[in-house]
Amino acid sequence: MRRIKAILACACLLLMCACTNCENGAFGDAGYTVDEVNLKVGLDKPIKLIVINDLHLQINNDEISLTEKETMTARVKDFTTGGLTTEKRWKKLPALINKEDADYVLFAGDMLDFNSEATVSALREGVEKIEKPLMYVRADHDIENYWQDSSDYWKSVERQSSISDNSALIVAELDEIILMGINYSQNNVSRGTVDAAREIMSRGKPVIVVTHVPIGQETGTELQTYSEEVRGGRRLYWAPGASNEPNAEMAELLGMIYADDSPVVAVLAGHLHAKWEGKVSENAIEHIFAPCFQGNVGIVNIE
């Protein structure tokens, strides 16, 4: 923990930059906007992460009820960018991911637009082609069928469990750093999740939190102002008075992230459908990535 505190005391905790349609790398060559984040925490061996979020994979097949066909057809059109539907975009992504020299792939939520047999099967087929370790934290669209009058929640969970780890906290402990994913981050957490997070954060390594729904700033209003600007007045993050109102357990987890002695050095998120970066606490930076369905991907370089 002393090593982490020393690292956090450095003036150059986190340096961020973004490049638009980078000339280097498979994603840039394929026309993606690459949002590159450079994180300095004092590792002996650098680590590179790929971040994909808000793909909103849609397959408009006969699982969609006739009464919703018109709505779904319009929604597919709305999420088509660069001439690619989300289905076509996903078919190309695994090969691009494999071409990148990266240590880990993070799917930061809303990879699906809705949970159905077709969307989950298509996502699974692509995941099976990815030749790198993967962490997939789900969110509301990954589990819900918003276009149905009713849906089988547990059937949706079962489908998701066939792709990758579906625990409340998904953890990848690397040699020098821990990736801690908050699964289904649109929901408040349980006491068990808080206790598990406390144990993970006590292991003496820097922690990067991966979540779909962003975490509100401990102090400051920059995220509030930006969220209201880009999302029609909504505060799409976890904080008192925001769209995601924390219960006692979630407030405790947020307090652990904000704490002066917290090992959390960065929070990586999505959900806003727009890029944002800023301080989530005195010690940690939050970076919110723009959506993949608009042709965006994230690269995080950790040194």
C-alpha positions in Angstrom: 0.0 0.0 0.0 3.0 2.3 0.7 4.1 1.9 -2.9 0.6 2.8 -4.2 0.5 5.9 -2.0 3.9 7.0 -3.3 2.7 6.5 -6.9 -0.5 8.5 -6.3 1.5 11.3 -4.8 3.3 11.8 -8.1 2.3 14.9 -10.1 2.1 12.9 -13.3 -0.5 10.4 -12.1 -2.4 10.3 -15.3 -1.7 11.8 -18.7 -4.4 11.5 -21.4 -4.6 12.2 -25.1 -6.8 11.3 -27.9 -6.1 10.8 -31.6 -8.7 10.9 -34.3 -8.5 8.2 -36.9 -5.0 7.3 -35.9 -2.8 6.4 -38.8 -1.2 3.5 -36.8 -2.9 0.4 -35.7 -5.7 -1.8 -37.1 -8.5 0.3 -35.7 -7.2 3.5 -37.2 -6.6 1.8 -40.5 -10.3 0.6 -40.4 -11.5 4.2 -40.0 -12.2 4.1 -36.2 -11.6 7.1 -34.0 -9.1 5.8 -31.4 -9.4 7.4 -27.9 -5.9 6.8 -26.4 -5.4 7.1 -22.7 -1.9 7.0 -21.1 -1.9 6.0 -17.5 1.3 6.2 -15.4 1.3 4.2 -12.2 4.9 3.0 -12.0 4.6 -0.5 -13.5 7.8 -2.5 -14.3 6.2 -3.9 -17.5 3.7 -1.8 -19.5 0.2 -3.0 -20.2 -2.1 -2.2 -23.1 -5.9 -2.5 -22.9 -8.5 -2.3 -25.6 -11.9 -0.8 -24.5 -15.1 -1.4 -26.5 -18.4 0.0 -25.2 -21.9 0.9 -26.3 -21.8 -1.2 -29.5 -25.6 -1.8 -29.2 -25.6 -5.0 -31.3 -29.0 -5.3 -33.0 -30.4 -8.2 -35.0 -33.9 -7.4 -36.3 -35.2 -10.9 -36.8 -38.5 -12.7 -36.1 -37.8 -12.6 -32.3 -39.0 -9.0 -32.6 -42.8 -8.8 -32.3 -44.7 -7.5 -35.2 -45.9 -4.5 -33.2 -42.3 -3.5 -32.6 -40.9 -4.1 -36.1 -41.3 -0.5 -37.2 -39.7 0.9 -34.1 -36.8 -1.6 -34.3 -36.2 -0.9 -38.0 -35.9 2.8 -37.2 -33.6 2.1 -34.3 -31.3 0.0 -36.4 -31.1 2.9 -38.9 -30.4 5.3 -36.0 -27.4 3.2 -34.9 -26.0 2.7 -38.3 -22.9 4.8 -38.9 -20.3 4.8 -41.6 -22.5 2.5 -43.7 -22.3 -0.2 -41.0 -25.1 -1.6 -39.0 -24.1 -2.7 -35.5 -24.4 -6.3 -36.7 -21.9 -5.7 -39.6 -19.6 -3.6 -37.4 -19.4 -6.5 -34.9 -18.6 -9.1 -37.5 -15.4 -7.1 -38.3 -14.3 -6.2 -34.8 -12.8 -9.4 -33.5 -10.3 -9.5 -36.4 -9.3 -5.9 -35.7 -8.9 -6.7 -32.0 -6.7 -9.6 -32.7 -4.4 -7.4 -34.9 -3.7 -5.1 -32.0 -0.8 -5.9 -29.6 -2.8 -5.7 -26.4 -2.8 -7.5 -23.1 -6.5 -7.4 -22.3 -9.8 -6.5 -23.9 -12.5 -4.7 -21.9 -16.1 -4.7 -23.0 -17.5 -1.8 -20.9 -21.2 -2.5 -21.3 -24.2 -2.2 -23.7 -22.5 -4.5 -26.2 -26.0 -5.6 -27.0 -29.0 -3.3 -27.7 -31.3 -5.9 -26.3 -30.9 -9.5 -25.1 -32.3 -12.1 -27.5 -31.2 -15.5 -28.7 -29.9 -13.9 -31.9 -27.9 -11.0 -30.4 -26.3 -13.2 -27.7 -25.4 -15.9 -30.2 -23.8 -13.3 -32.5 -21.9 -11.8 -29.7 -20.7 -15.2 -28.4 -19.5 -16.2 -31.9 -17.4 -13.0 -32.1 -16.0 -13.4 -28.6 -14.9 -16.9 -29.4 -12.8 -15.5 -32.2 -11.0 -13.1 -29.9 -7.5 -14.3 -29.0 -6.9 -12.2 -26.0 -8.2 -12.2 -22.4 -11.6 -10.5 -22.1 -13.5 -8.8 -19.3 -17.1 -8.0 -20.2 -19.1 -5.9 -17.7 -22.8 -5.8 -18.6 -25.4 -3.1 -18.3 -29.1 -2.6 -18.8 -29.2 -3.2 -22.6 -27.1 -6.4 -22.2 -29.8 -8.0 -20.1 -33.1 -6.4 -21.0 -35.6 -6.7 -23.9 -37.0 -3.2 -23.8 -39.1 -3.9 -26.9 -41.1 -6.7 -25.2 -44.1 -6.2 -22.9 -42.5 -8.8 -20.6 -39.2 -10.7 -20.7 -37.6 -13.6 -18.8 -34.8 -11.9 -16.8 -33.2 -15.1 -15.7 -33.2 -16.5 -19.2 -31.4 -13.3 -20.3 -28.8 -13.9 -17.4 -28.4 -17.5 -18.5 -27.7 -16.4 -22.1 -25.1 -13.9 -20.8 -23.4 -16.5 -18.6 -22.7 -18.5 -21.7 -20.3 -15.8 -23.0 -18.0 -15.0 -20.0 -17.9 -14.5 -16.3 -21.2 -13.1 -15.0 -20.3 -12.4 -11.4 -21.3 -9.2 -9.6 -17.6 -8.2 -9.6 -15.4 -9.4 -12.4 -11.7 -9.3 -11.4 -8.5 -9.7 -13.4 -5.5 -9.6 -11.1 -2.4 -9.1 -13.3 1.2 -9.1 -12.0 1.2 -5.5 -11.0 -2.3 -4.2 -11.3 -5.9 -5.2 -10.7 -8.8 -4.7 -13.1 -12.1 -4.7 -11.1 -15.2 -4.7 -13.2 -18.6 -3.8 -11.8 -21.2 -6.0 -13.5 -24.7 -4.6 -14.2 -23.6 -1.2 -12.9 -27.0 0.3 -13.6 -28.1 -1.4 -10.4 -27.1 -0.8 -6.8 -24.7 -3.2 -5.3 -25.2 -5.7 -2.5 -23.4 -6.0 0.9 -21.5 -9.0 -0.5 -20.3 -7.0 -3.4 -19.0 -4.2 -1.1 -17.2 -6.7 1.0 -15.6 -8.4 -2.0 -14.5 -5.0 -3.4 -12.9 -4.1 0.0 -10.9 -7.4 -0.1 -9.8 -6.8 -3.7 -8.7 -3.2 -2.8 -6.7 -4.4 0.1 -4.3 -6.5 -2.0 -1.6 -3.8 -2.3 -1.9 -3.2 -6.0 -3.2 -0.2 -8.0 -6.8 -0.8 -9.1 -8.6 0.2 -12.3 -12.4 0.2 -12.0 -14.3 -0.9 -15.1 -17.9 0.1 -15.2 -20.6 1.0 -17.7 -22.4 3.6 -15.7 -19.9 6.3 -14.7 -19.2 7.3 -11.1 -20.0 10.9 -10.1 -17.2 13.2 -9.0 -16.3 13.4 -5.3 -16.2 17.1 -5.8 -16.7 19.4 -8.8 -19.6 19.7 -11.3 -17.8 19.2 -14.6 -19.3 15.7 -15.2 -22.8 16.9 -14.2 -22.6 19.9 -16.6 -21.4 17.7 -19.5 -23.9 14.9 -18.9 -26.8 17.4 -18.9 -25.4 19.0 -22.0 -25.0 15.8 -24.1 -27.9 13.8 -22.7 -30.8 16.2 -22.6 -30.5 17.3 -19.0 -30.0 13.8 -17.6 -27.2 13.1 -15.1 -26.2 9.6 -16.2 -23.9 8.5 -13.4 -23.8 7.4 -9.8 -24.3 10.2 -7.3 -27.0 11.5 -5.0 -29.5 13.4 -7.1 -28.3 11.8 -10.3 -30.1 9.2 -12.5 -28.4 6.5 -10.5 -29.2 7.2 -6.9 -26.9 5.2 -4.6 -28.3 3.1 -1.8 -26.2 2.6 1.4 -24.1 -0.2 -0.1 -23.4 1.7 -3.3 -22.5 4.8 -1.3 -20.1 2.8 0.7 -18.4 1.5 -2.4 -18.2 5.0 -3.8 -16.6 6.1 -0.6 -14.0 3.4 -0.8 -13.1 4.6 -4.3 -13.0 8.3 -3.2 -10.9 7.6 0.0 -7.5 9.3 0.4 -5.9 5.9 0.8 -7.8 4.2 -2.0 -5.7 2.1 -4.4 -8.1 3.1 -7.3 -6.1 5.1 -9.9 -8.6 5.2 -12.7 -12.3 4.5 -13.6 -13.1 3.5 -17.1 -16.7 3.9 -18.2 -19.2 4.4 -21.1 -23.0 5.1 -21.1 -22.9 8.8 -22.0 -22.5 8.1 -25.7 -19.9 10.9 -25.6 -16.3 11.2 -24.4 -15.4 12.8 -21.1 -12.4 12.8 -18.8 -11.7 14.4 -15.5 -10.9 13.8 -11.8 -13.3 11.5 -10.0 -11.4 12.0 -6.7 -8.2 13.5 -5.6 -6.3 10.4 -6.5 -8.2 8.9 -9.5 -9.1 10.0 -13.0 -12.3 8.9 -14.8 -12.3 8.4 -18.5 -15.7 7.9 -20.3 -15.4 6.5 -23.8 -17.5 7.4 -26.8 -19.7 4.7 -28.2 -18.4 2.0 -30.6 -21.6 2.1 -32.7 -20.3 5.6 -33.8 -17.0 4.1 -34.8 -15.0 4.7 -31.6 -12.7 2.4 -29.7 -10.4 3.0 -26.7 -6.8 2.2 -26.1 -5.3 2.4 -22.6 -1.6 2.3 -22.1 -0.5 1.7 -18.5 3.1 2.2 -17.5 
